[in-house]
């Protein structure tokens, strides 16, 4: 991702030194907000602790809003990006699917957010949190919806978590009584999944930053 180098340099990630906090914004719906749980149990809070335990200076801000759709994310984007953001975790679309919104609309809304975020915050790194359509909407809808996230990640050069609820969806032990929203343990699993992608990207680009800073002979 060509946008990451500027972030790492500005954040102090030169020569393996993690000087300043990398500011991460998690923009999503109730899955991000931690519906039914205390804020400290939502995955963005857990993600920050995982990052710090790994030695990364990371601050994660939770901009999850229960019931949020991709259209709502477009409307909120400029407001939540008023402060500097280095990494945007964009996890919207689940409520679009629950409402049967045309996948083409969801795709365009997410594309708009990615492009607009880069206009507002040059150098921002974006990681998409993918979702899957519920089976009751049929195979044609599911095929179109599920393809949104990998397609956009490839088209617009973003990071990707293929399915944010991998290992959590459908497991009664990891979901609240409604069968939709994760328990605290489910949120921890989401955080570990997100952290693997965030760490991979930051570590890889940190190596790039170090190599670019070395004098050429």
Secondary structure in CASP SS format (residue, H / E / C, confidence):
PFRMAT SS
TARGET T0000
AUTHOR 0000-0000-0000
METHOD secondary structure of the structure
MODEL  1
X C 1.00
X C 1.00
X C 1.00
X H 1.00
X H 1.00
X H 1.00
X H 1.00
X H 1.00
X H 1.00
X H 1.00
X H 1.00
X C 1.00
X E 1.00
X E 1.00
X C 1.00
X C 1.00
X E 1.00
X E 1.00
X C 1.00
X C 1.00
X C 1.00
X E 1.00
X E 1.00
X E 1.00
X E 1.00
X E 1.00
X E 1.00
X E 1.00
X C 1.00
X H 1.00
X H 1.00
X H 1.00
X H 1.00
X C 1.00
X C 1.00
X C 1.00
X C 1.00
X C 1.00
X H 1.00
X H 1.00
X H 1.00
X C 1.00
X H 1.00
X H 1.00
X H 1.00
X H 1.00
X H 1.00
X H 1.00
X H 1.00
X H 1.00
X H 1.00
X H 1.00
X H 1.00
X C 1.00
X C 1.00
X C 1.00
X C 1.00
X E 1.00
X E 1.00
X E 1.00
X E 1.00
X E 1.00
X E 1.00
X E 1.00
X C 1.00
X C 1.00
X C 1.00
X C 1.00
X C 1.00
X H 1.00
X H 1.00
X H 1.00
X H 1.00
X H 1.00
X H 1.00
X H 1.00
X H 1.00
X H 1.00
X H 1.00
X H 1.00
X C 1.00
X C 1.00
X C 1.00
X C 1.00
X C 1.00
X C 1.00
X E 1.00
X E 1.00
X E 1.00
X E 1.00
X E 1.00
X C 1.00
X C 1.00
X H 1.00
X H 1.00
X H 1.00
X H 1.00
X H 1.00
X C 1.00
X C 1.00
X C 1.00
X C 1.00
X H 1.00
X H 1.00
X H 1.00
X H 1.00
X H 1.00
X H 1.00
X H 1.00
X H 1.00
X H 1.00
X H 1.00
X H 1.00
X H 1.00
X H 1.00
X H 1.00
X H 1.00
X H 1.00
X H 1.00
X H 1.00
X C 1.00
X C 1.00
X C 1.00
X C 1.00
X E 1.00
X E 1.00
X E 1.00
X E 1.00
X E 1.00
X C 1.00
X C 1.00
X C 1.00
X C 1.00
X C 1.00
X H 1.00
X H 1.00
X H 1.00
X C 1.00
X H 1.00
X H 1.00
X H 1.00
X H 1.00
X H 1.00
X H 1.00
X H 1.00
X H 1.00
X H 1.00
X H 1.00
X H 1.00
X H 1.00
X H 1.00
X H 1.00
X H 1.00
X H 1.00
X H 1.00
X H 1.00
X C 1.00
X C 1.00
X E 1.00
X E 1.00
X E 1.00
X C 1.00
X C 1.00
X C 1.00
X C 1.00
X C 1.00
X C 1.00
X C 1.00
X C 1.00
X C 1.00
X C 1.00
X H 1.00
X H 1.00
X H 1.00
X E 1.00
X C 1.00
X C 1.00
X C 1.00
X C 1.00
X C 1.00
X C 1.00
X E 1.00
X C 1.00
X H 1.00
X H 1.00
X H 1.00
X H 1.00
X H 1.00
X H 1.00
X H 1.00
X H 1.00
X H 1.00
X H 1.00
X H 1.00
X H 1.00
X H 1.00
X H 1.00
X H 1.00
X H 1.00
X H 1.00
X H 1.00
X H 1.00
X H 1.00
X H 1.00
X H 1.00
X H 1.00
X H 1.00
X H 1.00
X H 1.00
X H 1.00
X H 1.00
X H 1.00
X H 1.00
X C 1.00
X C 1.00
X C 1.00
X C 1.00
END
